[in-house]
Amino acid sequence: MNQKKILLIDDELDILEILSYNLEKEGYDIYTATNGNEGIDKAKEIIPDLILLDVMMPEKDGIETCQELRKVKELQKTLIVFLSARSEEFSQLAGFQAGANDYIVKLIKPKILISKVNALLQLTSQVSDNAKLIEIGDLVIDKDNFRVSKSGQQFLLPKKEFDLLYLLASNTEKVFKREEILEKVWGNDVIVGERTIDVHIRRLREKLGINTIQTLKGIGYKLIVL
């Protein structure tokens, strides 16, 4: 039994019923809410590991609900994933900008959705800010010695490339916005060019693999666990 808590927020009762049934079979503790306000109250009460959230709902839509959830200190480590019939790019961008970890279109088959939920919860990095060693898949980051290895191959990265990779690896389910990267890697007192992050990301991809870091256009970057 996983004993992980999942909160489903959707105004469609049949969707809630289907998702609850399939996720409970996987051993998860399932809680439900039929609108944004109810979902926020329930999330504060149970502090779930994952929230599956619809976009189009009465009273408070999913985007606003996600924004409110992200303001709650106790929910900072909670994964928020949109599960919506809206497949337009602007809707997905709005979801990520609101603070979502992922966006899934409702046409997805139940078995694939369950697999994705399992992967999200299993791969969530629990690395603290002061961790000396991060191991994610075949990627190992040694903070003390500023060394990185992938599939057994060692890399010595320049300081800023290392700091950028370490930041992305500190939370593999988070999309790091450009502003946050600039602040945490370069600091507020340093003036850098617009393309500085892009150049460092490109260099990391050249060394670690093109699929290692995902770009979410207009939002930021996310480390991909392979």
Secondary structure, DSSP 8 states (H G I E B T S, - for coil): ----EEEEE-S-HHHHHHHHHHHHHTT-EEEEESSHHHHHHHHHHH--SEEEE-SS-SSS-HHHHHHHHHT-GGGTT-EEEEEES---HHHHHHHHHTT-SEEEETTS-HHHHHHHHHHHHHH-----TT-SEEEETTEEEETTTTEEEETTEEEE--HHHHHHHHHHHT-TT--EEHHHHIIIII-TT----TTHHHHHHHHHHHHH-TTSEEEETTTEEEE---
